[in-house]
Amino acid sequence: MSGISPFSVSKQPPLILVADDDKTIRVLLRKAMEQEGYRVVEVNDGKQCLDAYETIRPDIVLLDAIMPVMDGFTCCKHLLQIARNNLISALATFDTDSTLNNNVISKIWERTPILMITCLDDEDSVNRAFDAGATDYVTKPIHWPVLRQRLRRLLQQAQVYKQLGAANQALQHLANVDGLTELANRRRFDDYLNTQWINLAQEGSPLSMILCDIDYFKFYNDKYGHPAGDICLQKVGAVLNTKAQKHQDLVARYGGEEFAVIMPYTNASGAVHVAKVIQAGIKDLQIVHDGSAVSQYVTLSMGVATVVPTWESSPSDLIVQADKALYQAKAGGRDRIVSSD
C-alpha cells in the first residue's frame, strides 16, 4: 500500500559467475578469483550460465565465447535481454504499488558486467562480442594481470552504478515519504491522485477517498506532549496502512493530524466499509485521550467521497467533497463517518 523502503548495496565480496567448458580454465579462473577475495560459481556452458544467473544474480559474468549447447555470444544476448525484461516488467507496474519508484530505479541501474573470454582476436569477433552485449573482453591464452585489472575496473564501475541507484532511491524515499509515519507524504499523494485520475477517466471507473482527522489532537499534544503525539500519529498511520483493502490503495499523511486514503476502483459503499474497518482498528488501539470530548480513547472523524473521474472535472473536486464530508463529521460531534453520497 504505502511506504518506500530504502535500497542498500551489498557488503559481501563480489560474486563471479564463470562459464567455460574447459575444466582446466575454470579451475585456474577460480583460483585466480579467490586469491583476489571474490566468491566464484562455475558452470559448463551458456545454458547453465543463464540458469545460474537467474538464481545467484552475480556481480560479474566471465563468459567463454566458444562453448557447447549454447555459445557465449548467444548467452550474452540472453543475459542482456533478461536485464531489459526486468526493466520492462518494472515499468509495466509503474505507479501501482508502494515500492514501485524504487523498483523501477533499481532496474534502470541493473546491468551486470559481462567479460567475454575468447581465443578469437580478429576484429569481427571483437565486434560480435560487443554487439552481443559484452562489457569487455580478454583473449586466450589469458594474461592474468590484464584479467585482474579489467575485473577490478568492471566491478568498481558496477559498484558505482549500484551506489548511484541507492542514492537515487534514497532521494526518492525522502521526496515521497513522510519521515515520521513512513506513509506517503503530500507530494506523493498529489502525484498518485493525478495519475489515478487520468487512468480512471480513461476507463470510466470509480475513485474514492477518505480524509481522516484525529479528534482533539491539539489537546492530546497539550496534555501528553509532542513525543507522545508523534507516537500516536505513528500508531494511527500504521492502522490505516494495514486496513486499506487493495493493492492499489495509497495511504498518506495529508498534513498534521490528517490522513488520506486514495482508493482506485472502489465504489462508495466499498469506501465506507474501509472507513468503518479503520474506525474499528483505531478504537482497538485504546490510546488513552483524556482531552477528548467524545471518548476516553483516541478516535477519528472521517469524510468519504467517491467520483467517476472525467476530463471535465479535476482531482481537486474529489478532495473538496471529502473535505466537506470530514467537516460535517466534525461538526456533527466527531468520532464518526460521513459520506458525501
Secondary structure, 3 states (H helix, E strand, C coil): CCCCCCCCCCCCCCEEEEECCCHHHHHHHHHHHHHCCCEEEEECCHHHHHHHHHHHCCCEEEEECCCCCCCHHHHHHHHHHHHHHHHHHHHHCCCCCCCHHHHHHHHHHCCCCEEEEECCCCHHHHHHHHHHCCCEEEECCCCHHHHHHHHHHHHHHHHHHHHHHHHHHHHHHHHHECCCCCCECHHHHHHHHHHHHHHHHHHCCCEEEEEEEECCHHHHHHHHCHHHHHHHHHHHHHHHHHHCCCCCCEEEEEECCEEEEEEECCCHHHHHHHHHHHHHHHHHHCCECCCCCCCCECCEEEEEEEECCCCCCCHHHHHHHHHHHHHHHHHCCCCCEEECC
